Amino acid sequence: MKLSIVTTLYCSAPYIAEFHRRATAVAKAIAGNDYQIVMVNDGSPDESLALAIKLMEVDPNLVIVDLSRNFGHHKAMMTGLERAKGEITFLIDSDLEEEPEWLFEFLRELNQKDCDVVYGVQTRRKGKWFERHSGEWFYRLFKMLTGLRLPANAVTARLMKRPYVQALISHQEREVFMAGLWHITGFDQRAYGIKKHNTSETTYTFRKKLSLLVNSVTSFSNAPLISIFYIGLFISFFALSYITYLCINWLFLSKPLTGWTSVMASIWLLGGMIISFVGVVGIYLSKIFSETKRRPYTIVKKIYEREQS
């Protein structure tokens, strides 16, 4: 098969028909009838699944993977990539903020640069002030805490050759952070500047972005654990210095020690730091617990597809 187009569905009912029409036109222009469109329904609460099934009844090139519940955007993307059979695979969101027609430009870039992956990067982040700046802070914090230099402002849309896709889906993490997996999989990846549209409000709230940051950092770096060791050394050094000062003060200066404020401040400071350190260790232990159980990161309820004539 020449081409696979993979997308996910979550509250996508207003966009499915238009996305399918445009993606089909692009796919036929590039691959004739030798293509597939894979839609992964990530437990969408609206009528996305019903609308997709209606399209599948008249389009044998459409494959629908219905998950048993909502597992999250990143895990749904990995599930869709597992179903991709094409020599090249185009991963894209279905909300039309990313244009299916980008496939023409990405394919031209892929052939000209003779690379393995072409991915979209926003020349300017879309959205309001919070959406723009929270995204920038996310990448800065991730780089600072992990040392990994992820492409800033990268979007979902990317065109990938089959060897890269096979390497990507070989990762066995239960906690999936796609931007990190895209990066560490390697191969020759090239950025292509695009302008993302703003068709809907982002579903990535501050709470979700914070949760994603914690998950991604602890999945790709042990820096928080190492930083605990160094902070502990610093506190120990500071405490020894202060003890030395108190001993000298008591032996030679004979000044009465004042009190309770510094004692209570020290207790609260050290208590809070100890609790936060235990929390960091707990996060890593919870990830080990999750990984050792080896639960599937998604459960497929049913696959809808037609036999091609």
N, C-alpha and C positions, 0 to 999 in steps of 0.2 A: 504494500500500500504506500502511495506517495506521500499523503498528507493526513495528519490528524489535527483537529482543532479541539482544544479542551477548555471547558469553562465550568463554573460552579453556579448554582442557583440558590439564592436566599433572598426572599422578598423581591423576586425578579419578574413578577407577573407583568408589569407595565412594559418590559423591555424584550421579553422572550421572542415574540413574533418578529419584531424589527431586527433583533440580533440574528435570528435564524436566517432571515431573508438575506441580509448583507453578508453573513459568514458563508452561506451557500453560494452566493454569486462569486465571492472571492475564491472559494475552494474550487469551483468548477472552472474558473478562468485559469487556475494554476495547475490543477491535477485532473481535469476532465471529470470522470465519475469515479476515479480511484482515490477516494478520500473518506473520512469519517468525521462527524462532529460528536464529541462526547460531552454530555451535560450531566453534572453531578448534583443531585438535589440534596442539599445539606440541611435536611429537616426544615425546609421552608414552611412557615406558618400560613402563607397565602396559597393561591391556586397555581403556583409555578409548576408543580408536578403535573397537574391535570392538563395545563396548556401545552407542556412539553410532550405529553403522551399523544395529544391530538396531532401535533406536528410529526411525531414519529410514525403515526399511522399512514401518513402520505409520503414520508421521506425515509427510504430504506437506509440512507447514509447516516441517520441520526441514532445515537445510542444514549440511553438514559440510565444512569446509575442512581438508584434511590437508596439513600442511607437510612438506617433505622431511626436516627434522631439527629439533632444538630451536634456535630463534632467540632466545628470551627473551620474557617476558611482555608487555613494552611493544610490541615489534614484532608479536607475535601479535594484540594488541588492534587495532593499526592495520590489519592485514590483514582482521580481521573487520569493522571499520567500513567498509572499502572495499566489502564485499559487502552492506552494509545498504541496503535500498531504502525503508524506512519514512519517513513524514513526521515521525515522532518515533522516536528510537533510544534504547534502554535498555541501557547497558553495565554489566555486572555480573560478578563472579567466580562460578565454578560450585561452590565448596566449601561453600556454604550458610552461610558466615560473614556474608554479606550476603543479606538475604532478598529473594526475587523479589517478595514482597507489598509491598515498599517502593514499587513502581511506582505503586500507587494514591495514596500520599501525595505522591510526587514529581509526579505528573500534576496533582493538585489544586493543589499549590504553583505549578507551571508556569502553570496557567490563572489562578490568583488574582493572581500577580505579573506576568503577561504578560511573562515573560522568555524567554530563549533556552535556558538551561541551569539545571537544578537538580542539585546534586551533594551527596553525603553527606559529613558531617563527624562524626567521633567526638566525643561529648561527653566521653569518657574513653577513652584508648587501651587496647586489649585487651592481654592477654599478661602475661608475667612482667616482672621489673624491667628486664632488658636490652632486651627488645623495646619496652617503653614508652619508656625514656629514650633509647635509640639513635635512635628515630624523632624525638624532640624535638630531639636534638643535630643530626640531619641537616638539619632545616628551619632551625635557627638558623645553622648553618655555611653552608648554601646562601644564605640571605639576606645574611649578612655578606660572602660572597665574590662575590656576583653583584649584589646590590642589588634582586633580584626578591623581592617579598613573596608567596610562595606560601601558599595556605590550609593552615595546619597541621592535621595529623590527617585530611586528606581521604582518602576511600576510593575504590575503583574505581567503585562504583555512581554513575551519573549519567544523567539523562534529558536528551536533546539534540534540538533541532529540526533539520530537515534542512539549512537554510543553514549552521548552525554545523558540522555533521558534514562537509559539503562543504568548508568552509574548513579544517577540521582535517586532513583527508586530503590537502589540497593541499600540505602541508609535504613537502619532499623530502629531509630529513635521512637519512643512513644510520645515524647513531647516535641512536636514538629515546629521548627521556626524556619520557614522557607528561605528567607533572605540569607540566613547563615548557611543553609545547606547548598543553595545555589553557589555561594562563594567558595566553600571548602571543597566542592566537587571538582573544582579546577577546570581544565580544558582551556581553549582559547575563546574568551568571551569579550565581546565588543559592545560598547554603549552606543545608543542611537537616540539623539535628542527628539523629543516629542512634546506636544502640548495636550495635556489631559483635560477633558471637558468636565463640567460640574453639573451633572444631571440630577443628583440627589444628595441629601445630607449624609456625611460619613457615619458609618456604624461603629467606628473606632473612637469610643469616648475616652476621656482622660483615664478612667479606671481601667479600661481595656488596654490602653497604651502602656500604662504603668505595669499592669500584669504581664503584658507581652515583653516589656523591657526586663523584668525580673526573670521571666522564663528563658528569654534568649540569652541573657548574660550567664545564668547558672548552667545553661545547656552547653555553652561554647567556651567557658573559661572557669578556671579555679582561682582567679584573681581575688574574689571576695574572701575565700578561705586563707589565702596567703597574706592578704592585707590584715586579717585578724591577728596573725602571728606578729607582724611588724608593729601593729598598734599596741599589742600587749607588751612588746619589748620597750616601746616608747614610754608607756605608762609605768612600767617597772623602773626604767631609768629615772623618770621624773620622781617617782615615789622614793627611790634611794637617795636622790639629790635632796629632796625635802627632809628626809629623815636625818641626813647629815647636817643640814642647816639647823634642825631642831636640837640635835645633840650639841653642836657648837654653841648655839644660843643658850642652852641650859648650863653648859660647863663654864663658859667664859663671860657671857654678857649678863647672866643672872636676871633676865627680864621675865616677868610672869607671862605665861602663854595665855592668849585669849583664844576664845573658843569655839563656841558651838556653831557659828556660821560656817567656818571653814570645814569643820567635821561633817556637818550635815550636807554641805555642798559636795564634798568628796564622796560621801556615801551615795547620794543621788546620782552623781556622775558615773561612778563605777558600777552602781547597780543597773543603771540604764544601759551602759555599754555591755555589761555581761549579758543582759537579757537580749539585746540586739545581736550579739555574737552567737548566742545559743540559737536565735532565730535563723541566722544565716546557715549555721550547721544543720538546723532542722530542714531548711529548704533543700539542701543537697541530699540529706537522708531520705526525704520524701521522693526525690527524683530517683534515687537508687531503688527505693521500694517499688516505684512505678515501673522502672525498667526491668527489674528482676521478675515481676509477675508476667511479663511478656504478653500482655493483653493487646489485641489488635487496636491500632489507632482509629480505625473506623470499622463499622459493621454494615455490610451491604444487605439491605432488605430485599431488593429485587432489581434485576437488570431488564430493561425494556429495549428490545431491538428486533428488527425484521431481517429475514433472510434476503440478501440481495439477489435479484434475478440475473 
